[in-house]
Amino acid sequence: MKALCWEGVNKLSVEQVPDPVLRNDQDVIVRLIAGTTCGSDLHLIGGYIPFMRAGDVIGHEFLGEVVEVGSAVRRHTVGDRVVVCSFVGCGRCWYCTHDLWSLCDNTNTNPGIGQALFGADTGGIFGYSHAMGGLRGSHAEYVRVPFADYGAFPVPEGVDDTSALFVSDSVPTGWMGADLAGVKPGDVVAVWGCGAVGQMAARAAILLGAERVISIDRIPERLEMTERHIGSEVIDYTSTDVGAELRERTGGRGPDVCIEAVGMEAHSDSPVHLYDQVKQQLRLQTDRPTAVRQAIHACRKGGTVFVLGVFGGAVDKFPLGAVINKGLTVRGAQQHGQRYIPMLLDRLAAGELRTAHLATHTVPLNEAPRAYAMFKEKTDGCVRAVIRPGD
């Protein structure tokens, strides 16, 4: 079968790889209907995530049709249309039973790497390096889904493929940020980043009752999309001082909740960005924490900062003094999708959530490298490119 493979830093190619097979009686095999590019994939492609190997299949956000089921699978049959959570959870360990699915003890097949990097192993994730389990990714004609009874979810009738696709990762990630940040009625919420995750975090905050939601980015198409489809206020950070603007819009206090949805390759027009970029390129730090710093400084005293963007290791110039002296709560997580996906599919079916607008481009699997180049460079208004099998 064909699959999109990582061949080295900034090198992708579509290659023939062996078809997946059932390796466990709780597996299913899914025929890909659609996958999508994701900003966190750019960190892989750029070489910022360790323990990638040439030939690894990438991709983690996908929708498919079940074509084969293991003997112990109880919730799926051949022919089911399912959206699959990007993180794999066993459903039985302490973390899964406490709804902390991305921290699963049993799905990372390379234990020890996470211990060295983070102090503990994460759960496994499709197509996201051998530090995260080395699972084959979803940009392929067929995908093996472990523990499918816990990680694959039937798509309701009436919900189209493109809308359901983003419930694999972007929608639950954004919703989790607003939920675990404790957004409540009357709050003012600021979201850094107007990509798919940032837009979904903003929409979640609105649905959770926030009085005002303000989204921050620099790409005109993303800002316009967020304002029109999500209903959030927007700030172009290249045209104003974000901190001053947020204070102006909040009576001088600052937002109650700040959600960072950018990650390790954050951009800024300040001199600090050049400092961060040079240190990252020289591997003197693994991440560029520009947006995190800004969120911490902008947040009101006693407020909450939630970090949704992917970070791989260590950063420099972290404003710990601001955290302590402003009495902030700082949280972060990879998505606990199994906690949210059923509810989000119901909201899609009810019309409370809309996600199809995120798919600005559609390409066949053969053209996936071009899609990622377009996505990375933000050309042609690309917010997300949907990848479908076929020529």
Disulfide bonds with the S-S distance in Angstrom:
none
